[in-house]
Amino acid sequence: MAVVPSTKVVAPLKDELDIVIPTIRNLDFLEMWRPFFEQYHLIIVQDGDPTKTIRVPDGFDYELYNRNDINRILGPKASCISFKDSACRCFGFMVSKKKYIFTIDDDCFVAKDPSGKEINALAQHIQNLLTPSTPFFFNTLYDPYREGADFVRGYPFSMREGAPTAISHGLWLNIPDYDAPTQLVKPRERNTRYVDAVLTIPKGTLFPMCGMNLGFDRELIGPAMYFGLMGDGQPIGRYDDMWAGWCAKVICDHLSLGVKTGLPYIWHSKASNPFVNLKKEYKGIYWQEEIIPFFQAVTLPKECTTVQKCYIELSKLVKEKLGHVDPYFQKLGDAMVTWIDAWDELNPPAVPATEPVAKKDGPPPKAK
């Protein structure tokens, strides 16, 4: 069962990380996370009716944005942010000014490891992000940077520095992240397996990213973490995090960045309605049979040296290669461009300092 931690814990990177939570309800679940979260800044993205008041427990440092705020801040560009769908969380990624993001759903609680110890999911994500990944050569002892592990015999020494880790993808105990058909076939199935492992997803391999327990380096991959157009007015739902994962993984592979999956676990408390989910997913279930081969075949040109350039190129390919599947992909490709425009507007690149000019008769002046 989920548990309530009893003591406050050390908060690594508390000034460099924001916790982003999408919600339509009061955030009572934060009481369970209080020892782990209360020293961090929260960005709450309220979905649905903006006139509804969301109650946040006392003692948390947070900012809350509803749909009116999103429209006010982004203006016409707000069209790229989904409504009535947890995909709205990516607005929190955009307005954050921190280096790291941890995002969690409001039905996810603190879990215990097999020894009965409370799992500090946030601390494990931070550990994953601060240590390198190994996307170019698989280590059979999994993450060699964890305590008690290392590179195995035969692992090339030239590759042991690894690659910067851009994404840390955590898992869930209790309710697994199943699609609607699997939910219908296995309505009582619960995940009780705790696997004490962190793996780097190899270069060239896609994965179904879940946004309910996710950490990432915003400076490395933030502009690619767009959760697409889902929910109200769209023909598809529940593919928001997976779309972001497919786009981000292709870009990580191109830019030689790493993606980890495995620890940490959270306790996923509530199974969503499989019949409602099926209505949201059914087009995606068919479409993904063309979407996946598309991403597997994507090759980004060498001129794409930034995440933004990669993402704009990807938006063009989405419209060109997936437009025949459904007109939705033309709309999605345009929204991807709007997302990057909005991201750059709220996150302008730092202006490089002017380099001092050396005098002919002496050394260059000292920087002030």
N, C-alpha and C positions, 0 to 999 in steps of 0.2 A: 504493500500500500504506500501511497504518498505520505510523507512525514513532514513535520514542522521542525526545522532546525532550532537548536536551543541556544546557540551562542553566536555572537558576531565573529566574522572571519576577516582575515587580511584581504584587502581589496587591491589586487595588482592592477596597474594602469588605470586607476580610477579617474585620472584627469585626461586620459587619452581614449576613452571608450564611451560610447552611448549605447543604451539599451532601447531598442525600438519595438513597440508593442502595438499591433492593430487591434481594435476592439469595438464592440457595440454595447458593452455592458460595464457595470461597475467592476473595478479591478481588485476585488477582495482576494484574488489569488496571490496578490503581492505580499500578503501577510506571511505566507509560507516561505516566500523568497527573501523576506526582509533581511536576514543576516547576510545574505549574499549580494543583494541589490541596493540596499539603502545608501551605500556610499557612492553610488554611480548616478549619473544623470540619465533620466528617462525621457524618451520622445514617444508620446502616445498619439497615435493617429486614429481618430474616432471615425468610424464608418457609419453609414446610414444617416438617420435624422440628426441634423446639426443642432436642433433645438433641445435635444435630450441632454440632460446633465449626467456626466460620467463621474462617479465618485472614486477618488483615489485615496487610499489610506494615508493618514497623517505621517509626516516624517520623511516622505520621499521628495527628492528634487526632480521636478519634471516640467516639461512644456507640453501642452495638448493642442492639437490641430484638428479642426473638423472641416467639413466640406467647404463651408464659407471661407475659412482661412486659406484653404488650398486655392480656391478661386481668386481670392484677394491677392495672394502672393504670386501666383503664376499667370493670372489673367487668362488670355486665350489658350495658353500652353497647358492649362489645367486639364484640357481634354485628354492628355496622355495618362492621367491618373485614374485608375479604375474606381468605380463607385459600387457600393454594396458587394464588396469582395475584399478578402484580406490582402489582395494585391496592392491595396492602397498603402501598405506598409512602406513601399519604396519611396513614398514622399518623405518619410522620416530619414531614409538614407540620404536623400538629396539635401535636406536642410541641416543635417548634422555638420559640425565643423571638427569632429574628432577623427583620429586616424583609424580607429577600429569600431566595428558595429557588431553587437550581438542582438539577434531578433528572436523572439519567442512568442508563442500563442498563449492566450489567456486561459486555456484549458490544460496547460502543461505545468506539472507540479514537481517538487523536489523528489527524487528517487533515492533508493539505497542500493549500494553495491552488495555482492553476496556476503560480505562480512558484516553487513548491517550498518555500515558507515554512510552518512549522508553524502550525496554526490554534489560537489560544487561544480555545476556544469560550466559556469562562466570561467572559472579558473582553468578548467581543462581546455576550453576553446582558446584561451589566451596562450596556454602552453603549446597547443598545436600551431598557432599562428606565429609564435616567436621562434619556433624551430623550423629548420628547412624541410622541404619535401623531396621525394626521390622519384620524379615522374619519368625519368629516362631509363631506369634499370630497376627491376623489382627486387626488393630485399626480402628474403624468405622469413626473416625474423620481424617483418613488418617495419614499424617506425624505428630506425636505428638510433634516433636521438632521444628516445625514452630511457629513463633510468633502468639499468639492468639489461639493456639491449645494445647491439652494435651491428656493424656491417658483417655479413657472413663471408666465409672464404670464397673467393672468386668474384667478389664485388669490385669493380674497377676502382682503383685509388683515384683516378682522375675525375671520378664522378661523386666522390664522397663529400664534397662541399654542399651538394644538393642544390635545390632551387628555392627562391623565396616562396613562402606559403601565402596564397591569396585567400583561400577559402577553407574553413573548418566546418564540416558537415556532421552534426550529431544525430544520434538515434533515439529510440523510444522504447520504454518498457510499457507493458499493459496493452493499450490499443495500438496496433501496428498501422502504418500509413498505407492502407490498401485502397485500390480503386473499387468502384461500386460493384462490378461483377464479382470480385473476390469477396467483398463484404457480404454479398447476398449468399454466396456459396458457403462461407465460413463465418456466420454471424456471431458465434461464441468464441472464436479464436482469440487468444491473447498471447502477446510475446512475453515469455518469462525467461528467455535466454539472454544472459549477460555475457557478452564476449569482450574480454579485456584486451582490446586491440585497437590500434590506429593504423590505417593503411593510406598510402598515397595512391590515388587513382592514376593509372599509367597514362602517359601521353597517347592521344589517339583513341581513348576510351571514354565514351559518354556515360552519364549516370543520371538517375531521376532524383534531382535535388528536392529536398523538402524544406520549407521555410520555417517550420515551427521550432527548430532548435539549431540555429545557424549562426556562425561567426564569420566575419571576413575583414580583410584589410581594405579599408575604404580608399586609401591612397593608391593601392595597387590595382584594384579591380572595381571600385565603386561605380563608375559610369556604366558598367555592363550589368549591374544588378537591377535591371528593370524588369518588373514582374508583369509586363505586358498589359493588354486590354482584356479585362475579364469582367464578369458580373453584369450589372445593369446595362441593358442595351447591346450586349455582346452575345454571339452565338455559342460561347464556350466558357466554361469555368473550371476551377480546380487544376488548371495547367499553368498557373501563374509562376509558381516557384520552379517548375520543371522547365518552362521556357527560359527563365533567367539562368538556370543551371546549364542548359544546352549552349546558350549564347556565351556565358562566362567561361565554360570549359574549353570551347573552341578558341576563345581569345587567350585564355591562360596557356593553352598549348602553343599558340603562335608566339606569345611573348615569353615563353619559358618560365612560367609560373606554376606553382603546385597547388593541388587540391587534395585535402585529407578527408577521410570519412571513418566513422567508428565512434570511439569515446568522444564526448560524454553522452550518457543517457539521461533523459528526463522521464517523468511518469506522465504519459498521455492519458488523461482521465476520461475523456468523453468520445464515444463513437458517433460520428455524424450520420445522418439519415441516408441509408444507401439508395433509396428511391429518389430522393432529392439529388443526391450526388450523381445518379445515373443520368438524370435530365441535364445536368451541367456538363457531364463528361462525354456523352455518347458521340458527339461529333469528333472530339479529340481522340477517342479510342480508334476511330477510323483514320483520322488525319495523321496520327503519329506514325502510322506505317509508311507515310511519305516524308514526314518531318524528320524522323531519325536518319533515314538514308541521306537526306539533304545535308544535315549537320555532319554526318560522317564523311561526306564528300567535299565539304567546304575547304577551300584553300585561300587564305588571305595573302595579298601581295606583300612583298617585303617593305613597300613604302608605308604600310600600316605599322607605325612604330609607337603609337599610343593607344590606350583603350578606346578613346573617342574615335580615332580614325578607324580602328578595327570595327567598331560598332556601326558607324555610318556605312562602311563597306558591306557589312553583314545585312544592314537594312535594305540595301540595293539588291542583294542576292535573294533575300526573302521575297521581295516583290517580283523579281525575275523568275525564280525557280519554284516558288510556292503559290504564286498568284493564280495559277490554273486550278489549284485545289479548291479555292473558295475566294470570293472577293474580300473576305475578312483579312486575308494576308496582305493585300494592298493597303488596307487601312492600318494594319499592324505595322507594316514597314514605314508608313508615314509617321505613326506614333513614336516609333523608335528614334526617328530624326528629331521630332519635337522634344522627346525626353532628353536627348543630348543637348539640344539648344537650351532647355530649361536648366539642366545641370550646369552647363558652362556659365549661364547667367547668374546663378546663385553661388557658383564656385569658380570665379575667374582665376585663371592661372596667375601665379606669382610673377611679378615683373622682375626680371633678372637685374641685379645690381650692375651699374655701369663699371666696367673694368677701368682702373686708373691707367692713364697714359704715361709711359716712361719718358722722362726728360732725356734729351741727348747728352747732357753733361752730368748726369747722375742717376741714381737708382730711382725706381718708381716711388711715388709718394705712398706713405703708409695709409692703410684704410682707417677711416675714423670709427 
